């Protein structure tokens, strides 16, 4: 069996499951009038055909934004409806065993109402200005001269088909109100070319920070123009940490901010791209504390081996649309928040500032993060 045939077969199977379970749960109810059953079947069949077509047109070489908007929204909605349908069928079984009449009709109604409520909530949550999350992080090796350093983090903004220029401006306003010493963007800046997304990214040029603004690539930069985005962010006043570091000094003490590329960079074909922690730390004294920007939490394994004090990551979106977090945890060691790895290393994983693809966030709120670095409790 050819590789293409395997992929096509797998795609058909996934679509049949994603759309088939909700169809059977809602449209397959015995209480539903025949006319509505036919109409519902047509709608589900049309959506099952349209969604993959729009995803290819929107995210393929052509990058047609209208198709991407339709495909992304369809993907998010059907995932949510599929997940609720699974739970609904568990409820249906319980009701049937309990001898409840019209169990199928009850479940169908419950699933539809829950879906409508969560979809509305998810879309509002995705489009809102992220909540501020503040946390003190103790780095025992941090010098007293840098105790209290304010470190703001944004990540996974994913500027894309939906024009979020005004949202971008509001995010910048929040960040600037923090009066941070350092600001970082931990990757997945935008989906698409610089030419298509520069208006949405432009407000980031107004971000203020006392010591510096640092940026690294995420995996999504490597789906498009990674080097162009590094160059563009430099033009906007950000310091790209492309497998390199920058020292921050105050009152006689030093803290190094280092950054490495996303692992997808290694297969991108771009010369010099891909994570290179030894290069990023070249020249850093072993006694100097290091904050590392690395887009994916699983990069913490190498960071812990190198004795990094604090790694900052994004990538997971906190799952973005429940219950996708269960699948994210199969790939990443942490979903969100502060965690410890090895003898010295701490990892802070942001849920992300924006969203990818489907304009929904369900039980995974976005965040702008402010870490205050301390040298003791």
ZALODREN-669254 format. One record per residue (C-alpha): x, y, z. Coordinates in nm, 3 decimals, decimal comma. Example, Ala and Ser with C-alpha at 12.3 -4.5 7.8 and 13.67 -1.06 7.14 Angstrom:
% ZALODREN-669254
<node><x>1,230</x><y>-0,450</y><z>0,780</z></node>
<node><x>1,367</x><y>-0,106</y><z>0,714</z></node>
END
This chain:
% ZALODREN-669254
<node><x>0,000</x><y>0,000</y><z>0,000</z></node>
<node><x>0,149</x><y>0,336</y><z>-0,103</z></node>
<node><x>0,215</x><y>0,609</y><z>0,151</z></node>
<node><x>-0,040</x><y>0,838</y><z>-0,018</z></node>
<node><x>-0,309</x><y>0,570</y><z>0,001</z></node>
<node><x>-0,233</x><y>0,516</y><z>0,370</z></node>
<node><x>-0,269</x><y>0,887</y><z>0,439</z></node>
<node><x>-0,593</x><y>0,915</y><z>0,244</z></node>
<node><x>-0,735</x><y>0,613</y><z>0,425</z></node>
<node><x>-0,634</x><y>0,756</y><z>0,762</z></node>
<node><x>-0,790</x><y>1,093</y><z>0,673</z></node>
<node><x>-1,119</x><y>0,931</y><z>0,572</z></node>
<node><x>-1,122</x><y>0,728</y><z>0,894</z></node>
<node><x>-1,061</x><y>1,038</y><z>1,108</z></node>
<node><x>-1,330</x><y>1,237</y><z>0,928</z></node>
<node><x>-1,575</x><y>0,950</y><z>0,957</z></node>
<node><x>-1,516</x><y>0,937</y><z>1,331</z></node>
<node><x>-1,517</x><y>1,315</y><z>1,391</z></node>
<node><x>-1,840</x><y>1,370</y><z>1,198</z></node>
<node><x>-1,998</x><y>1,025</y><z>1,235</z></node>
<node><x>-2,021</x><y>1,019</y><z>1,615</z></node>
<node><x>-2,196</x><y>1,360</y><z>1,639</z></node>
<node><x>-2,424</x><y>1,268</y><z>1,346</z></node>
<node><x>-2,533</x><y>0,947</y><z>1,516</z></node>
<node><x>-2,576</x><y>1,125</y><z>1,851</z></node>
<node><x>-2,782</x><y>1,417</y><z>1,724</z></node>
<node><x>-2,933</x><y>1,327</y><z>1,388</z></node>
<node><x>-2,972</x><y>0,958</y><z>1,462</z></node>
<node><x>-3,219</x><y>1,016</y><z>1,745</z></node>
<node><x>-3,539</x><y>0,813</y><z>1,688</z></node>
<node><x>-3,746</x><y>1,112</y><z>1,805</z></node>
<node><x>-3,616</x><y>1,337</y><z>1,528</z></node>
<node><x>-3,862</x><y>1,400</y><z>1,241</z></node>
<node><x>-3,761</x><y>1,241</y><z>0,911</z></node>
<node><x>-3,723</x><y>1,577</y><z>0,735</z></node>
<node><x>-3,479</x><y>1,703</y><z>1,000</z></node>
<node><x>-3,289</x><y>1,375</y><z>0,984</z></node>
<node><x>-3,238</x><y>1,417</y><z>0,611</z></node>
<node><x>-3,141</x><y>1,784</y><z>0,648</z></node>
<node><x>-2,900</x><y>1,704</y><z>0,931</z></node>
<node><x>-2,738</x><y>1,427</y><z>0,729</z></node>
<node><x>-2,685</x><y>1,663</y><z>0,436</z></node>
<node><x>-2,530</x><y>1,927</y><z>0,663</z></node>
<node><x>-2,290</x><y>1,681</y><z>0,828</z></node>
<node><x>-2,189</x><y>1,529</y><z>0,493</z></node>
<node><x>-2,127</x><y>1,870</y><z>0,337</z></node>
<node><x>-1,921</x><y>1,983</y><z>0,638</z></node>
<node><x>-1,714</x><y>1,663</y><z>0,630</z></node>
<node><x>-1,623</x><y>1,732</y><z>0,268</z></node>
<node><x>-1,575</x><y>2,109</y><z>0,303</z></node>
<node><x>-1,354</x><y>2,114</y><z>0,611</z></node>
<node><x>-1,051</x><y>1,927</y><z>0,470</z></node>
<node><x>-1,083</x><y>2,113</y><z>0,141</z></node>
<node><x>-1,075</x><y>2,448</y><z>0,321</z></node>
<node><x>-0,782</x><y>2,342</y><z>0,538</z></node>
<node><x>-0,578</x><y>2,249</y><z>0,230</z></node>
<node><x>-0,669</x><y>2,571</y><z>0,047</z></node>
<node><x>-0,612</x><y>2,783</y><z>0,356</z></node>
<node><x>-0,294</x><y>2,630</y><z>0,496</z></node>
<node><x>-0,142</x><y>2,485</y><z>0,179</z></node>
<node><x>0,089</x><y>2,670</y><z>-0,061</z></node>
<node><x>-0,190</x><y>2,909</y><z>-0,167</z></node>
<node><x>-0,265</x><y>3,028</y><z>0,188</z></node>
<node><x>-0,612</x><y>3,159</y><z>0,110</z></node>
<node><x>-0,724</x><y>3,331</y><z>0,426</z></node>
<node><x>-1,099</x><y>3,296</y><z>0,373</z></node>
<node><x>-1,066</x><y>2,920</y><z>0,328</z></node>
<node><x>-0,842</x><y>2,904</y><z>0,635</z></node>
<node><x>-1,099</x><y>3,088</y><z>0,846</z></node>
<node><x>-1,376</x><y>2,846</y><z>0,743</z></node>
<node><x>-1,159</x><y>2,539</y><z>0,783</z></node>
<node><x>-1,017</x><y>2,643</y><z>1,120</z></node>
<node><x>-1,355</x><y>2,728</y><z>1,268</z></node>
<node><x>-1,503</x><y>2,403</y><z>1,134</z></node>
<node><x>-1,219</x><y>2,202</y><z>1,287</z></node>
<node><x>-1,265</x><y>2,359</y><z>1,629</z></node>
<node><x>-1,641</x><y>2,320</y><z>1,629</z></node>
<node><x>-1,644</x><y>1,959</y><z>1,515</z></node>
<node><x>-1,377</x><y>1,865</y><z>1,771</z></node>
<node><x>-1,588</x><y>2,019</y><z>2,047</z></node>
<node><x>-1,905</x><y>1,856</y><z>1,918</z></node>
<node><x>-1,729</x><y>1,519</y><z>1,885</z></node>
<node><x>-1,601</x><y>1,537</y><z>2,243</z></node>
<node><x>-1,942</x><y>1,628</y><z>2,382</z></node>
<node><x>-2,102</x><y>1,352</y><z>2,176</z></node>
<node><x>-1,871</x><y>1,095</y><z>2,333</z></node>
<node><x>-1,978</x><y>1,209</y><z>2,678</z></node>
<node><x>-2,338</x><y>1,225</y><z>2,561</z></node>
<node><x>-2,334</x><y>0,863</y><z>2,455</z></node>
<node><x>-2,200</x><y>0,760</y><z>2,794</z></node>
<node><x>-2,497</x><y>0,945</y><z>2,946</z></node>
<node><x>-2,727</x><y>0,777</y><z>2,693</z></node>
<node><x>-2,607</x><y>0,436</y><z>2,805</z></node>
<node><x>-2,661</x><y>0,521</y><z>3,171</z></node>
<node><x>-3,011</x><y>0,651</y><z>3,105</z></node>
<node><x>-3,102</x><y>0,349</y><z>2,893</z></node>
<node><x>-2,980</x><y>0,105</y><z>3,158</z></node>
<node><x>-3,178</x><y>0,303</y><z>3,416</z></node>
<node><x>-3,492</x><y>0,254</y><z>3,209</z></node>
<node><x>-3,538</x><y>0,620</y><z>3,112</z></node>
<node><x>-3,767</x><y>0,664</y><z>2,813</z></node>
<node><x>-3,648</x><y>0,873</y><z>2,516</z></node>
<node><x>-3,284</x><y>0,857</y><z>2,632</z></node>
<node><x>-3,159</x><y>0,929</y><z>2,279</z></node>
<node><x>-3,374</x><y>1,240</y><z>2,246</z></node>
<node><x>-3,269</x><y>1,371</y><z>2,587</z></node>
<node><x>-2,900</x><y>1,321</y><z>2,509</z></node>
<node><x>-2,935</x><y>1,482</y><z>2,168</z></node>
<node><x>-3,084</x><y>1,794</y><z>2,325</z></node>
<node><x>-2,826</x><y>1,808</y><z>2,603</z></node>
<node><x>-2,537</x><y>1,777</y><z>2,356</z></node>
<node><x>-2,675</x><y>2,051</y><z>2,129</z></node>
<node><x>-2,730</x><y>2,294</y><z>2,418</z></node>
<node><x>-2,389</x><y>2,222</y><z>2,574</z></node>
<node><x>-2,220</x><y>2,260</y><z>2,236</z></node>
<node><x>-2,384</x><y>2,596</y><z>2,167</z></node>
<node><x>-2,289</x><y>2,727</y><z>2,513</z></node>
<node><x>-1,927</x><y>2,609</y><z>2,501</z></node>
<node><x>-1,876</x><y>2,725</y><z>2,143</z></node>
<node><x>-1,995</x><y>3,076</y><z>2,232</z></node>
<node><x>-1,781</x><y>3,080</y><z>2,546</z></node>
<node><x>-1,478</x><y>2,944</y><z>2,358</z></node>
<node><x>-1,494</x><y>3,205</y><z>2,084</z></node>
<node><x>-1,527</x><y>3,489</y><z>2,335</z></node>
<node><x>-1,239</x><y>3,350</y><z>2,542</z></node>
<node><x>-1,011</x><y>3,323</y><z>2,237</z></node>
<node><x>-1,069</x><y>3,680</y><z>2,122</z></node>
<node><x>-1,038</x><y>3,853</y><z>2,459</z></node>
<node><x>-0,725</x><y>4,031</y><z>2,577</z></node>
<node><x>-0,543</x><y>3,765</y><z>2,782</z></node>
<node><x>-0,554</x><y>3,771</y><z>3,158</z></node>
<node><x>-0,236</x><y>3,866</y><z>3,342</z></node>
<node><x>-0,074</x><y>3,581</y><z>3,533</z></node>
<node><x>0,184</x><y>3,688</y><z>3,793</z></node>
<node><x>0,425</x><y>3,457</y><z>3,970</z></node>
<node><x>0,743</x><y>3,484</y><z>4,179</z></node>
<node><x>1,014</x><y>3,240</y><z>4,072</z></node>
<node><x>1,308</x><y>3,174</y><z>4,301</z></node>
<node><x>1,643</x><y>3,122</y><z>4,128</z></node>
<node><x>1,891</x><y>3,043</y><z>4,407</z></node>
<node><x>2,192</x><y>3,139</y><z>4,191</z></node>
<node><x>2,050</x><y>3,481</y><z>4,100</z></node>
<node><x>2,267</x><y>3,763</y><z>4,232</z></node>
<node><x>2,125</x><y>4,011</y><z>4,482</z></node>
<node><x>2,173</x><y>4,290</y><z>4,230</z></node>
<node><x>1,908</x><y>4,133</y><z>4,005</z></node>
<node><x>1,667</x><y>4,023</y><z>4,275</z></node>
<node><x>1,317</x><y>4,138</y><z>4,181</z></node>
<node><x>1,377</x><y>4,151</y><z>3,805</z></node>
<node><x>1,041</x><y>4,175</y><z>3,627</z></node>
<node><x>1,018</x><y>3,941</y><z>3,328</z></node>
<node><x>0,712</x><y>3,960</y><z>3,099</z></node>
<node><x>0,632</x><y>3,676</y><z>2,859</z></node>
<node><x>0,408</x><y>3,651</y><z>2,557</z></node>
<node><x>0,404</x><y>3,354</y><z>2,322</z></node>
<node><x>0,200</x><y>3,173</y><z>2,059</z></node>
<node><x>0,037</x><y>3,487</y><z>1,925</z></node>
<node><x>-0,022</x><y>3,305</y><z>1,595</z></node>
<node><x>-0,115</x><y>3,613</y><z>1,394</z></node>
<node><x>-0,298</x><y>3,461</y><z>1,099</z></node>
<node><x>-0,605</x><y>3,469</y><z>0,874</z></node>
<node><x>-0,818</x><y>3,657</y><z>1,127</z></node>
<node><x>-0,701</x><y>4,017</y><z>1,140</z></node>
<node><x>-0,616</x><y>4,083</y><z>1,506</z></node>
<node><x>-0,431</x><y>4,413</y><z>1,473</z></node>
<node><x>-0,643</x><y>4,585</y><z>1,739</z></node>
<node><x>-0,603</x><y>4,285</y><z>1,970</z></node>
<node><x>-0,227</x><y>4,308</y><z>1,914</z></node>
<node><x>-0,232</x><y>4,675</y><z>2,013</z></node>
<node><x>-0,420</x><y>4,596</y><z>2,334</z></node>
<node><x>-0,174</x><y>4,319</y><z>2,424</z></node>
<node><x>0,111</x><y>4,567</y><z>2,383</z></node>
<node><x>-0,070</x><y>4,815</y><z>2,610</z></node>
<node><x>-0,098</x><y>4,552</y><z>2,884</z></node>
<node><x>0,267</x><y>4,452</y><z>2,849</z></node>
<node><x>0,389</x><y>4,812</y><z>2,864</z></node>
<node><x>0,183</x><y>4,881</y><z>3,176</z></node>
<node><x>0,388</x><y>4,612</y><z>3,352</z></node>
<node><x>0,710</x><y>4,820</y><z>3,329</z></node>
<node><x>0,904</x><y>4,498</y><z>3,277</z></node>
<node><x>1,282</x><y>4,481</y><z>3,283</z></node>
<node><x>1,281</x><y>4,209</y><z>3,018</z></node>
<node><x>1,012</x><y>4,100</y><z>2,771</z></node>
<node><x>1,023</x><y>3,777</y><z>2,573</z></node>
<node><x>0,822</x><y>3,625</y><z>2,291</z></node>
<node><x>0,868</x><y>3,247</y><z>2,308</z></node>
<node><x>0,778</x><y>3,158</y><z>1,949</z></node>
<node><x>0,490</x><y>3,087</y><z>1,711</z></node>
<node><x>0,467</x><y>3,455</y><z>1,632</z></node>
<node><x>0,260</x><y>3,428</y><z>1,313</z></node>
<node><x>0,119</x><y>3,190</y><z>1,055</z></node>
<node><x>0,202</x><y>3,312</y><z>0,707</z></node>
<node><x>0,454</x><y>3,538</y><z>0,542</z></node>
<node><x>0,587</x><y>3,865</y><z>0,675</z></node>
<node><x>0,413</x><y>4,046</y><z>0,389</z></node>
<node><x>0,072</x><y>3,903</y><z>0,490</z></node>
<node><x>0,103</x><y>3,940</y><z>0,868</z></node>
<node><x>0,328</x><y>4,243</y><z>0,926</z></node>
<node><x>0,035</x><y>4,475</y><z>1,006</z></node>
<node><x>-0,075</x><y>4,251</y><z>1,293</z></node>
<node><x>0,282</x><y>4,214</y><z>1,422</z></node>
<node><x>0,368</x><y>4,585</y><z>1,387</z></node>
<node><x>0,235</x><y>4,688</y><z>1,733</z></node>
<node><x>0,503</x><y>4,467</y><z>1,894</z></node>
<node><x>0,753</x><y>4,728</y><z>1,784</z></node>
<node><x>0,610</x><y>4,954</y><z>2,057</z></node>
<node><x>0,683</x><y>4,711</y><z>2,343</z></node>
<node><x>0,910</x><y>4,867</y><z>2,604</z></node>
<node><x>1,161</x><y>4,690</y><z>2,829</z></node>
<node><x>1,447</x><y>4,822</y><z>3,041</z></node>
<node><x>1,710</x><y>4,562</y><z>2,949</z></node>
<node><x>1,583</x><y>4,399</y><z>2,633</z></node>
<node><x>1,314</x><y>4,230</y><z>2,424</z></node>
<node><x>1,400</x><y>3,877</y><z>2,316</z></node>
<node><x>1,241</x><y>3,654</y><z>2,053</z></node>
<node><x>1,283</x><y>3,291</y><z>1,945</z></node>
<node><x>1,128</x><y>3,083</y><z>1,669</z></node>
<node><x>0,852</x><y>2,831</y><z>1,731</z></node>
<node><x>0,758</x><y>2,542</y><z>1,509</z></node>
<node><x>0,510</x><y>2,749</y><z>1,308</z></node>
<node><x>0,776</x><y>2,990</y><z>1,184</z></node>
<node><x>0,928</x><y>2,691</y><z>1,007</z></node>
<node><x>0,606</x><y>2,631</y><z>0,815</z></node>
<node><x>0,674</x><y>2,962</y><z>0,643</z></node>
<node><x>0,953</x><y>3,218</y><z>0,667</z></node>
<node><x>1,154</x><y>3,159</y><z>0,983</z></node>
<node><x>1,458</x><y>3,363</y><z>0,886</z></node>
<node><x>1,241</x><y>3,643</y><z>0,750</z></node>
<node><x>1,056</x><y>3,661</y><z>1,082</z></node>
<node><x>1,384</x><y>3,671</y><z>1,276</z></node>
<node><x>1,501</x><y>3,958</y><z>1,056</z></node>
<node><x>1,167</x><y>4,137</y><z>1,082</z></node>
<node><x>1,156</x><y>4,117</y><z>1,461</z></node>
<node><x>1,507</x><y>4,260</y><z>1,472</z></node>
<node><x>1,382</x><y>4,549</y><z>1,259</z></node>
<node><x>1,104</x><y>4,601</y><z>1,518</z></node>
<node><x>1,361</x><y>4,632</y><z>1,796</z></node>
<node><x>1,353</x><y>4,277</y><z>1,930</z></node>
<node><x>1,672</x><y>4,076</y><z>1,987</z></node>
<node><x>1,644</x><y>3,735</y><z>1,814</z></node>
<node><x>1,801</x><y>3,466</y><z>2,030</z></node>
<node><x>1,882</x><y>3,236</y><z>1,740</z></node>
<node><x>2,101</x><y>2,985</y><z>1,928</z></node>
<node><x>2,272</x><y>3,267</y><z>2,113</z></node>
<node><x>2,260</x><y>3,456</y><z>2,440</z></node>
<node><x>2,256</x><y>3,810</y><z>2,576</z></node>
<node><x>2,378</x><y>3,900</y><z>2,928</z></node>
<node><x>2,177</x><y>4,132</y><z>3,150</z></node>
<node><x>2,380</x><y>4,316</y><z>3,416</z></node>
<node><x>2,275</x><y>4,524</y><z>3,713</z></node>
<node><x>2,449</x><y>4,625</y><z>4,038</z></node>
<node><x>2,746</x><y>4,403</y><z>3,964</z></node>
<node><x>2,545</x><y>4,085</y><z>3,895</z></node>
<node><x>2,476</x><y>3,906</y><z>3,566</z></node>
<node><x>2,186</x><y>3,699</y><z>3,435</z></node>
<node><x>2,208</x><y>3,542</y><z>3,090</z></node>
<node><x>1,907</x><y>3,517</y><z>2,861</z></node>
<node><x>1,967</x><y>3,247</y><z>2,600</z></node>
<node><x>1,748</x><y>3,113</y><z>2,324</z></node>
<node><x>1,742</x><y>2,811</y><z>2,096</z></node>
<node><x>1,548</x><y>2,730</y><z>1,781</z></node>
<node><x>1,248</x><y>2,502</y><z>1,772</z></node>
<node><x>1,338</x><y>2,138</y><z>1,689</z></node>
<node><x>1,151</x><y>2,163</y><z>1,356</z></node>
<node><x>1,423</x><y>2,399</y><z>1,239</z></node>
<node><x>1,664</x><y>2,106</y><z>1,202</z></node>
<node><x>1,457</x><y>1,965</y><z>0,914</z></node>
<node><x>1,369</x><y>2,301</y><z>0,760</z></node>
<node><x>1,653</x><y>2,309</y><z>0,512</z></node>
<node><x>1,760</x><y>2,651</y><z>0,642</z></node>
<node><x>2,137</x><y>2,661</y><z>0,707</z></node>
<node><x>2,223</x><y>2,699</y><z>1,074</z></node>
<node><x>1,869</x><y>2,641</y><z>1,199</z></node>
<node><x>1,767</x><y>2,388</y><z>1,461</z></node>
<node><x>1,827</x><y>2,391</y><z>1,837</z></node>
<node><x>2,194</x><y>2,422</y><z>1,938</z></node>
<node><x>2,220</x><y>2,470</y><z>2,312</z></node>
<node><x>2,603</x><y>2,450</y><z>2,327</z></node>
<node><x>2,622</x><y>2,735</y><z>2,074</z></node>
<node><x>2,364</x><y>2,935</y><z>2,268</z></node>
<node><x>2,569</x><y>2,900</y><z>2,587</z></node>
<node><x>2,911</x><y>2,948</y><z>2,429</z></node>
<node><x>3,118</x><y>3,171</y><z>2,654</z></node>
<node><x>2,878</x><y>3,162</y><z>2,949</z></node>
<node><x>3,055</x><y>3,092</y><z>3,277</z></node>
<node><x>2,925</x><y>2,788</y><z>3,464</z></node>
<node><x>2,859</x><y>3,004</y><z>3,770</z></node>
<node><x>2,628</x><y>3,243</y><z>3,580</z></node>
<node><x>2,251</x><y>3,181</y><z>3,609</z></node>
<node><x>2,072</x><y>3,126</y><z>3,277</z></node>
<node><x>1,715</x><y>3,179</y><z>3,160</z></node>
<node><x>1,656</x><y>2,980</y><z>2,841</z></node>
<node><x>1,384</x><y>3,047</y><z>2,584</z></node>
<node><x>1,289</x><y>2,719</y><z>2,416</z></node>
<node><x>0,952</x><y>2,695</y><z>2,245</z></node>
<node><x>0,858</x><y>2,336</y><z>2,334</z></node>
<node><x>0,847</x><y>2,214</y><z>2,696</z></node>
<node><x>1,008</x><y>1,882</y><z>2,602</z></node>
<node><x>1,329</x><y>2,070</y><z>2,527</z></node>
<node><x>1,370</x><y>2,092</y><z>2,904</z></node>
<node><x>1,537</x><y>1,750</y><z>2,907</z></node>
<node><x>1,846</x><y>1,896</y><z>2,742</z></node>
<node><x>1,817</x><y>2,213</y><z>2,948</z></node>
<node><x>1,821</x><y>2,013</y><z>3,271</z></node>
<node><x>2,129</x><y>1,822</y><z>3,158</z></node>
<node><x>2,302</x><y>2,155</y><z>3,094</z></node>
<node><x>2,205</x><y>2,291</y><z>3,437</z></node>
<node><x>1,984</x><y>2,573</y><z>3,307</z></node>
<node><x>1,817</x><y>2,763</y><z>3,590</z></node>
<node><x>1,487</x><y>2,848</y><z>3,420</z></node>
<node><x>1,338</x><y>2,751</y><z>3,085</z></node>
<node><x>1,049</x><y>2,945</y><z>2,930</z></node>
<node><x>0,824</x><y>2,762</y><z>2,683</z></node>
<node><x>0,486</x><y>2,784</y><z>2,516</z></node>
<node><x>0,359</x><y>2,558</y><z>2,238</z></node>
<node><x>0,095</x><y>2,363</y><z>2,435</z></node>
<node><x>-0,171</x><y>2,640</y><z>2,449</z></node>
<node><x>-0,281</x><y>2,461</y><z>2,765</z></node>
<node><x>-0,466</x><y>2,226</y><z>2,527</z></node>
<node><x>-0,665</x><y>2,521</y><z>2,378</z></node>
<node><x>-0,989</x><y>2,328</y><z>2,322</z></node>
<node><x>-1,093</x><y>2,076</y><z>2,587</z></node>
<node><x>-1,022</x><y>1,786</y><z>2,596</z></node>
<node><x>-0,732</x><y>1,822</y><z>2,350</z></node>
<node><x>-0,501</x><y>1,865</y><z>2,650</z></node>
<node><x>-0,509</x><y>1,486</y><z>2,692</z></node>
<node><x>-0,341</x><y>1,447</y><z>2,352</z></node>
<node><x>-0,093</x><y>1,729</y><z>2,419</z></node>
<node><x>0,028</x><y>1,549</y><z>2,731</z></node>
<node><x>0,120</x><y>1,249</y><z>2,518</z></node>
<node><x>0,381</x><y>1,468</y><z>2,345</z></node>
<node><x>0,489</x><y>1,716</y><z>2,612</z></node>
<node><x>0,600</x><y>1,667</y><z>2,975</z></node>
<node><x>0,403</x><y>1,967</y><z>3,102</z></node>
<node><x>0,080</x><y>2,137</y><z>2,997</z></node>
<node><x>0,113</x><y>2,471</y><z>3,176</z></node>
<node><x>0,262</x><y>2,642</y><z>3,480</z></node>
<node><x>0,584</x><y>2,609</y><z>3,679</z></node>
<node><x>0,752</x><y>2,271</y><z>3,716</z></node>
<node><x>1,086</x><y>2,129</y><z>3,830</z></node>
<node><x>1,320</x><y>1,910</y><z>3,625</z></node>
<node><x>1,644</x><y>1,763</y><z>3,749</z></node>
<node><x>1,843</x><y>1,909</y><z>4,036</z></node>
<node><x>1,837</x><y>2,275</y><z>3,932</z></node>
<node><x>1,612</x><y>2,344</y><z>3,635</z></node>
<node><x>1,268</x><y>2,498</y><z>3,654</z></node>
<node><x>1,033</x><y>2,522</y><z>3,357</z></node>
<node><x>0,758</x><y>2,775</y><z>3,308</z></node>
<node><x>0,510</x><y>2,674</y><z>3,036</z></node>
<node><x>0,274</x><y>2,946</y><z>2,920</z></node>
<node><x>-0,074</x><y>2,861</y><z>2,791</z></node>
<node><x>-0,005</x><y>3,113</y><z>2,515</z></node>
<node><x>-0,123</x><y>3,464</y><z>2,443</z></node>
<node><x>-0,321</x><y>3,395</y><z>2,125</z></node>
<node><x>-0,458</x><y>3,084</y><z>1,958</z></node>
<node><x>-0,376</x><y>2,866</y><z>1,662</z></node>
<node><x>-0,631</x><y>2,787</y><z>1,394</z></node>
<node><x>-0,975</x><y>2,742</y><z>1,550</z></node>
<node><x>-1,072</x><y>3,072</y><z>1,717</z></node>
<node><x>-1,177</x><y>2,893</y><z>2,034</z></node>
<node><x>-1,033</x><y>2,843</y><z>2,380</z></node>
<node><x>-1,233</x><y>2,608</y><z>2,600</z></node>
<node><x>-1,112</x><y>2,560</y><z>2,959</z></node>
<node><x>-0,764</x><y>2,676</y><z>2,853</z></node>
<node><x>-0,752</x><y>3,056</y><z>2,898</z></node>
<node><x>-0,479</x><y>3,259</y><z>2,732</z></node>
<node><x>-0,227</x><y>3,455</y><z>2,935</z></node>
<node><x>0,026</x><y>3,733</y><z>2,949</z></node>
<node><x>0,280</x><y>3,630</y><z>3,211</z></node>
<node><x>0,482</x><y>3,838</y><z>3,453</z></node>
<node><x>0,752</x><y>3,650</y><z>3,642</z></node>
<node><x>0,934</x><y>3,827</y><z>3,922</z></node>
<node><x>1,274</x><y>3,660</y><z>3,965</z></node>
<node><x>1,394</x><y>3,623</y><z>4,323</z></node>
<node><x>1,713</x><y>3,486</y><z>4,473</z></node>
<node><x>1,537</x><y>3,356</y><z>4,785</z></node>
<node><x>1,190</x><y>3,300</y><z>4,923</z></node>
END
